[in-house]
Amino acid sequence: MATASEIRTLAAGAKLSDEQLLASYAIADRSVPWLRANFVSSIDGAATHEGTSGGLGTDSDGRVFALLRRLADVIVVGAGTVRQEGYRNLAIDDEGVAWRTANGLSEQPPFAIVSASLRLEPSDLAGYATRPFVVTTERASPQARARLEDVAEVIVAGDSNVDTVELKHALAERGYPQLHSEGGPTLFATMIAQGVVDELCLTISPRLEGGLGSSNR
Ligand SMILES: NC(=O)c1ccc[n+]([C@@H]2O[C@H](COP(=O)([O-])OP(=O)(O)OC[C@H]3O[C@@H](n4cnc5c(N)ncnc54)[C@H](OP(=O)(O)O)[C@@H]3O)[C@@H](O)[C@H]2O)c1
């Protein structure tokens, strides 16, 4: 957490350094499974502006978003967000890689993409900096699964919907206890319903979307 003096510095309009921000989000015990969720909402509850969450945030939100990725063992995201926001080859930058290795972490945290349909492009996943996980269900089509297995490790967690309790357990078991979820709304709703969110980093954007962005919630 930021100290009282850091908060006063912030209130005075000065910027916290990356190290101060990272320290304020530091993880107490990396061996204990923990799911940190990051979410942005307009003041009237929309999850997007003009189709993406990025439109709701500021440069400062973008900065924190990147630093939170730096702290993660694995980044969890729903397939809807991957498709809508065009998640591709999302590598941590050189400074982040240097920070991670100096702090005993892998260079790049893998992504874990949650999908029942497996409507994901193998060529997109092949471009990720680290081989991703795809987390799916027992009922997923074997053909769709086979298409992805060359480029991703497919984990089955749940029957017709991914059970996020199983997801958390499966990733921790593979050596990735610190989960960072980037949403989107459907996956986040399941995580809340299943009680797996340990920490929420919530940004309230000072925007009124008038119901338009809410259609994606
Ligand atoms: N405000 C924010 O912080 C925020 C964050 C991220 C994204 N977004 C925005 O949200 C919009 C997308 O919304 P969304 O609700 O579709 O996002 P989402 O939760 O990322 O994607 C939904 C899809 O993810 C898969 N999925 C999620 N939970 C699942 C579960 N328990 N079991 C199996 N599959 C599961 C399914 O994929 P399949 O269809 O492949 O089965 C489902 O159709 C985008 O416009 C994006 O920009 C906002």
The ligand as an SDF file (V2000), in Angstrom:
LIG
                    3D

 48 52  0  0  0  0  0  0  0  0999 V2000
  -14.5850   -2.5590  -18.3770 N   0  0  0  0  0  0  0  0  0  0  0  0
  -13.5920   -3.4390  -18.3250 C   0  0  0  0  0  0  0  0  0  0  0  0
  -12.7860   -3.4400  -17.3960 O   0  0  0  0  0  0  0  0  0  0  0  0
  -13.4510   -4.4420  -19.4340 C   0  0  0  0  0  0  0  0  0  0  0  0
  -12.4840   -5.4460  -19.3330 C   0  0  0  0  0  0  0  0  0  0  0  0
  -12.3390   -6.3340  -20.3890 C   0  0  0  0  0  0  0  0  0  0  0  0
  -13.1520   -6.2240  -21.4890 C   0  0  0  0  0  0  0  0  0  0  0  0
  -14.0780   -5.2480  -21.5670 N   0  0  0  0  0  0  0  0  0  0  0  0
  -14.9600   -5.1260  -22.7490 C   0  0  0  0  0  0  0  0  0  0  0  0
  -15.9560   -6.1020  -22.6310 O   0  0  0  0  0  0  0  0  0  0  0  0
  -16.4070   -6.4740  -23.9500 C   0  0  0  0  0  0  0  0  0  0  0  0
  -16.4720   -7.9660  -24.0470 C   0  0  0  0  0  0  0  0  0  0  0  0
  -17.4110   -8.4060  -23.0950 O   0  0  0  0  0  0  0  0  0  0  0  0
  -17.5830   -9.9300  -22.7610 P   0  0  0  0  0  0  0  0  0  0  0  0
  -18.5000  -10.0650  -21.6060 O   0  0  0  0  0  0  0  0  0  0  0  0
  -17.9000  -10.6760  -24.0160 O   0  0  0  0  0  0  0  0  0  0  0  0
  -16.0800  -10.3090  -22.3550 O   0  0  0  0  0  0  0  0  0  0  0  0
  -15.3920  -11.6410  -21.8410 P   0  0  0  0  0  0  0  0  0  0  0  0
  -15.8980  -12.0380  -20.5070 O   0  0  0  0  0  0  0  0  0  0  0  0
  -13.9470  -11.4040  -21.9990 O   0  0  0  0  0  0  0  0  0  0  0  0
  -15.7810  -12.7150  -22.9300 O   0  0  0  0  0  0  0  0  0  0  0  0
  -16.9190  -13.5190  -22.8970 C   0  0  0  0  0  0  0  0  0  0  0  0
  -16.5320  -14.8150  -23.5620 C   0  0  0  0  0  0  0  0  0  0  0  0
  -15.4640  -15.4130  -22.8030 O   0  0  0  0  0  0  0  0  0  0  0  0
  -15.7150  -16.7720  -22.6150 C   0  0  0  0  0  0  0  0  0  0  0  0
  -16.1130  -17.0000  -21.2450 N   0  0  0  0  0  0  0  0  0  0  0  0
  -16.2300  -16.0870  -20.2460 C   0  0  0  0  0  0  0  0  0  0  0  0
  -16.5490  -16.6930  -19.0920 N   0  0  0  0  0  0  0  0  0  0  0  0
  -16.6530  -18.0090  -19.3780 C   0  0  0  0  0  0  0  0  0  0  0  0
  -16.9240  -19.1750  -18.6090 C   0  0  0  0  0  0  0  0  0  0  0  0
  -17.1650  -19.1320  -17.2820 N   0  0  0  0  0  0  0  0  0  0  0  0
  -16.9260  -20.3640  -19.2370 N   0  0  0  0  0  0  0  0  0  0  0  0
  -16.6540  -20.4710  -20.5500 C   0  0  0  0  0  0  0  0  0  0  0  0
  -16.3790  -19.4000  -21.3390 N   0  0  0  0  0  0  0  0  0  0  0  0
  -16.3690  -18.2060  -20.7440 C   0  0  0  0  0  0  0  0  0  0  0  0
  -16.8210  -17.1070  -23.6000 C   0  0  0  0  0  0  0  0  0  0  0  0
  -16.1250  -17.2990  -24.8340 O   0  0  0  0  0  0  0  0  0  0  0  0
  -16.6240  -18.2100  -26.0420 P   0  0  0  0  0  0  0  0  0  0  0  0
  -17.6860  -17.3860  -26.7150 O   0  0  0  0  0  0  0  0  0  0  0  0
  -15.4100  -18.3670  -26.9070 O   0  0  0  0  0  0  0  0  0  0  0  0
  -17.1470  -19.4800  -25.4680 O   0  0  0  0  0  0  0  0  0  0  0  0
  -17.6370  -15.8380  -23.6070 C   0  0  0  0  0  0  0  0  0  0  0  0
  -18.4280  -15.6960  -24.7760 O   0  0  0  0  0  0  0  0  0  0  0  0
  -15.4240   -5.8830  -24.9300 C   0  0  0  0  0  0  0  0  0  0  0  0
  -16.0590   -4.7960  -25.5700 O   0  0  0  0  0  0  0  0  0  0  0  0
  -14.2800   -5.4110  -24.0630 C   0  0  0  0  0  0  0  0  0  0  0  0
  -13.7100   -4.2470  -24.5930 O   0  0  0  0  0  0  0  0  0  0  0  0
  -14.2660   -4.3660  -20.5580 C   0  0  0  0  0  0  0  0  0  0  0  0
  1  2  1  0
  2  3  2  0
  2  4  1  0
  4  5  1  0
  4 48  2  0
  5  6  2  0
  6  7  1  0
  7  8  2  0
  8  9  1  0
  8 48  1  0
  9 10  1  0
  9 46  1  0
 10 11  1  0
 11 12  1  0
 11 44  1  0
 12 13  1  0
 13 14  1  0
 14 15  2  0
 14 16  1  0
 14 17  1  0
 17 18  1  0
 18 19  2  0
 18 20  1  0
 18 21  1  0
 21 22  1  0
 22 23  1  0
 23 24  1  0
 23 42  1  0
 24 25  1  0
 25 26  1  0
 25 36  1  0
 26 27  1  0
 26 35  1  0
 27 28  2  0
 28 29  1  0
 29 30  1  0
 29 35  2  0
 30 31  1  0
 30 32  2  0
 32 33  1  0
 33 34  2  0
 34 35  1  0
 36 37  1  0
 36 42  1  0
 37 38  1  0
 38 39  2  0
 38 40  1  0
 38 41  1  0
 42 43  1  0
 44 45  1  0
 44 46  1  0
 46 47  1  0
M  CHG  2   8   1  16  -1
M  END
$$$$
